[in-house]
């Protein structure tokens, strides 16, 4: 559990952002005494994002994805889709162990347990879990506007400046420090090629216009790096 001294600078702001989002979608039949405080859920999620083994999938990543969901929210078909994408951003890497391949599934199950308990309608909780599972492939179906927004927000890191992209790639390598260099390079190359093989990395108009070219350039450049 993080201490006040170790908390992210945005910790209190994030608690308030979570609470506003949760209260806006809570079932009308739920009264405050019926469910735990929204802050209890915020603190649990923020403790997860601040786990010491994380290097890229950190609170900074959570903030970035939440901010990009906000940036792209006009693409969503209505407020329910915005709420689903926002809640999915909170949960999409809430469970993260680099040595596991089930992080998206376990994060989705966490959402399925926590959100109904917090008073969120069952249909919205199921939609959030679906979106979290979608981040395993980043390949939303056409017209899945909430999925397109969430996936674009998650992948936007690929479109940073060369320096920002290098810092991102280095942080990912740190998370997988237990993997030998040869095995990591092979696995990483598979991930990069899978992304480059997608017809489009970004599905929202903003993502296509602002991020697609730079992201493909960064991915291709990383693939061409010589083995060190």
C-alpha positions as CSV (number, residue, x, y, z in Angstrom):
1,X,0.0,0.0,0.0
2,X,1.3,3.4,-0.9
3,X,2.1,5.9,1.9
4,X,1.3,9.6,1.7
5,X,4.9,10.3,1.1
6,X,5.1,7.9,-1.8
7,X,1.8,8.8,-3.5
8,X,1.7,10.1,-7.0
9,X,1.3,13.9,-7.2
10,X,-2.0,13.4,-8.9
11,X,-3.3,10.9,-6.3
12,X,-5.9,13.2,-4.7
13,X,-7.1,14.5,-8.1
14,X,-7.5,11.0,-9.3
15,X,-9.6,10.0,-6.3
16,X,-11.9,12.9,-7.0
17,X,-12.0,12.0,-10.8
18,X,-12.9,8.4,-9.9
19,X,-15.6,9.5,-7.5
20,X,-17.2,11.9,-9.9
21,X,-17.3,9.2,-12.6
22,X,-18.7,6.6,-10.2
23,X,-21.4,8.8,-8.7
24,X,-22.6,9.9,-12.2
25,X,-23.3,6.3,-13.2
26,X,-24.4,4.7,-9.9
27,X,-27.9,3.1,-10.0
28,X,-30.6,5.6,-8.8
29,X,-31.9,3.1,-6.2
30,X,-28.5,3.0,-4.4
31,X,-28.1,5.2,-1.4
32,X,-24.6,6.0,0.2
33,X,-25.2,3.7,3.1
34,X,-25.9,0.7,0.9
35,X,-22.4,0.5,-0.7
36,X,-18.8,1.2,0.3
37,X,-17.4,4.7,-0.1
38,X,-16.2,5.5,-3.7
39,X,-12.9,6.4,-2.1
40,X,-12.4,2.8,-1.0
41,X,-12.4,1.7,-4.6
42,X,-10.2,4.6,-5.7
43,X,-7.6,3.8,-3.1
44,X,-7.6,0.1,-4.1
45,X,-7.2,0.9,-7.8
46,X,-4.5,3.6,-7.2
47,X,-2.6,1.2,-4.9
48,X,-2.6,-1.3,-7.8
49,X,-1.3,1.2,-10.3
50,X,1.5,2.2,-7.9
51,X,2.8,-1.3,-7.3
52,X,6.6,-1.2,-7.2
53,X,7.2,-3.8,-9.9
54,X,5.6,-1.5,-12.5
55,X,7.8,0.6,-14.8
56,X,5.5,1.6,-17.7
57,X,2.0,0.4,-16.5
58,X,2.1,3.0,-13.7
59,X,-0.1,5.8,-12.4
60,X,1.4,8.0,-15.1
61,X,0.0,5.6,-17.7
62,X,-3.4,5.7,-16.0
63,X,-3.4,9.5,-16.0
64,X,-2.4,9.6,-19.7
65,X,-5.1,7.1,-20.8
66,X,-7.8,8.9,-18.8
67,X,-6.8,12.2,-20.3
68,X,-6.8,10.8,-23.8
69,X,-10.2,9.2,-23.3
70,X,-11.4,12.7,-22.4
71,X,-9.7,14.1,-25.5
72,X,-11.4,11.5,-27.7
73,X,-14.7,11.4,-25.9
74,X,-16.7,13.2,-28.6
75,X,-16.2,10.1,-30.8
76,X,-18.3,8.1,-28.4
77,X,-22.0,7.5,-29.2
78,X,-23.4,9.1,-26.1
79,X,-22.6,9.5,-22.4
80,X,-22.9,5.8,-21.6
81,X,-20.1,5.0,-24.0
82,X,-18.0,7.8,-22.5
83,X,-18.6,6.4,-19.0
84,X,-17.8,2.9,-20.1
85,X,-14.5,3.9,-21.7
86,X,-13.5,6.0,-18.7
87,X,-14.2,3.3,-16.2
88,X,-12.4,0.8,-18.5
89,X,-9.4,3.1,-18.5
90,X,-9.3,2.7,-14.7
91,X,-9.4,-1.0,-14.8
92,X,-7.6,-1.9,-18.0
93,X,-4.2,-2.6,-16.3
94,X,-5.4,-2.7,-12.7
95,X,-4.0,-6.3,-12.5
96,X,-0.6,-6.3,-14.1
97,X,2.1,-9.0,-13.6
98,X,4.6,-9.0,-16.5
99,X,5.1,-12.8,-16.2
100,X,1.4,-13.5,-16.7
101,X,-0.5,-13.5,-20.0
102,X,-3.9,-13.2,-18.3
103,X,-3.7,-9.6,-17.1
104,X,-6.5,-8.3,-19.2
105,X,-8.8,-11.1,-18.2
106,X,-8.0,-10.7,-14.5
107,X,-8.5,-7.0,-14.8
108,X,-11.9,-7.5,-16.5
109,X,-12.9,-9.9,-13.7
110,X,-11.9,-7.3,-11.1
111,X,-14.2,-4.8,-12.8
112,X,-17.0,-7.4,-12.9
113,X,-16.7,-7.9,-9.2
114,X,-16.1,-4.3,-8.0
115,X,-18.4,-2.2,-10.2
116,X,-21.7,-3.9,-9.3
117,X,-20.7,-3.9,-5.6
118,X,-20.1,-0.1,-6.0
119,X,-23.6,0.3,-7.3
120,X,-22.9,0.4,-11.0
121,X,-25.7,-1.1,-13.2
122,X,-25.0,-4.6,-14.3
123,X,-25.1,-3.8,-18.0
124,X,-22.5,-1.0,-17.7
125,X,-20.2,-3.2,-15.6
126,X,-20.4,-5.9,-18.3
127,X,-19.6,-3.3,-20.9
128,X,-16.6,-2.1,-18.9
129,X,-15.3,-5.6,-18.6
130,X,-15.7,-6.2,-22.4
131,X,-13.7,-3.1,-23.1
132,X,-10.9,-4.1,-20.7
133,X,-10.7,-7.5,-22.5
134,X,-10.5,-5.6,-25.8
135,X,-7.1,-4.1,-24.8
136,X,-5.6,-7.6,-25.2
137,X,-5.8,-7.1,-29.0
138,X,-6.5,-3.4,-29.5
139,X,-8.7,-4.4,-32.5
140,X,-12.2,-3.0,-31.9
141,X,-15.0,-3.8,-34.4
142,X,-16.0,-0.9,-36.7
143,X,-18.6,1.2,-34.9
144,X,-17.5,0.1,-31.4
145,X,-16.9,3.7,-30.5
146,X,-16.1,3.1,-26.8
147,X,-13.6,0.4,-27.8
148,X,-12.1,2.7,-30.4
149,X,-11.6,5.5,-27.9
150,X,-10.1,3.2,-25.2
151,X,-7.8,1.4,-27.6
152,X,-6.6,4.7,-29.2
153,X,-6.1,6.2,-25.8
154,X,-4.0,3.2,-24.7
155,X,-1.9,3.1,-27.9
156,X,-1.2,6.8,-28.2
157,X,2.1,6.3,-26.3
158,X,3.4,4.8,-29.6
159,X,3.1,8.2,-31.3
160,X,5.4,10.1,-29.0
161,X,8.6,12.0,-30.0
162,X,11.6,9.7,-30.6
163,X,12.8,10.5,-27.1
164,X,9.4,9.8,-25.5
165,X,9.1,6.5,-27.4
166,X,12.5,5.5,-26.3
167,X,11.6,6.1,-22.7
168,X,8.5,4.1,-23.1
169,X,10.4,1.2,-24.7
170,X,13.0,1.3,-22.0
171,X,10.3,1.2,-19.3
172,X,8.7,-1.8,-20.9
173,X,12.1,-3.6,-21.0
174,X,12.5,-2.8,-17.3
175,X,9.2,-4.5,-16.5
176,X,10.5,-7.6,-18.3
177,X,13.9,-7.5,-16.8
178,X,13.6,-11.2,-15.8
179,X,13.4,-12.2,-19.5
180,X,16.8,-12.9,-21.2
181,X,17.7,-10.4,-23.9
182,X,17.3,-12.8,-26.9
183,X,13.9,-14.0,-25.7
184,X,12.7,-10.4,-25.0
185,X,13.8,-9.2,-28.4
186,X,12.0,-12.0,-30.1
187,X,8.8,-11.5,-28.1
188,X,9.0,-7.7,-28.5
189,X,9.4,-8.1,-32.3
190,X,6.3,-10.2,-32.5
191,X,4.3,-7.6,-30.7
192,X,5.6,-4.8,-32.9
193,X,4.9,-6.8,-36.1
194,X,1.4,-7.6,-34.9
195,X,0.7,-3.9,-34.3
196,X,2.1,-2.9,-37.7
197,X,0.0,-5.6,-39.4
198,X,-3.2,-4.0,-38.1
199,X,-5.0,-2.2,-41.0
200,X,-5.0,0.9,-38.7
201,X,-3.5,1.4,-35.3
202,X,-5.9,4.2,-34.5
203,X,-9.7,4.1,-35.2
204,X,-10.8,7.6,-34.1
205,X,-10.5,10.5,-36.6
206,X,-8.2,12.3,-34.1
207,X,-6.0,9.2,-33.7
208,X,-5.7,8.7,-37.4
209,X,-4.9,12.3,-38.1
210,X,-2.5,12.9,-35.2
211,X,-1.0,9.6,-34.2
212,X,-1.0,7.0,-37.0
213,X,2.0,8.1,-39.0
214,X,4.3,8.8,-36.0
215,X,3.3,5.6,-34.3
216,X,4.1,3.5,-37.4
217,X,7.4,5.3,-37.8
218,X,8.4,4.6,-34.2
219,X,7.4,0.9,-34.3
220,X,9.3,0.4,-37.5
221,X,12.4,2.2,-36.1
222,X,12.4,0.0,-33.0
223,X,12.2,-3.2,-35.2
224,X,15.2,-2.0,-37.1
225,X,17.4,-1.4,-34.0
226,X,20.4,-3.7,-34.0
227,X,20.8,-6.2,-31.2
228,X,22.8,-4.8,-28.3
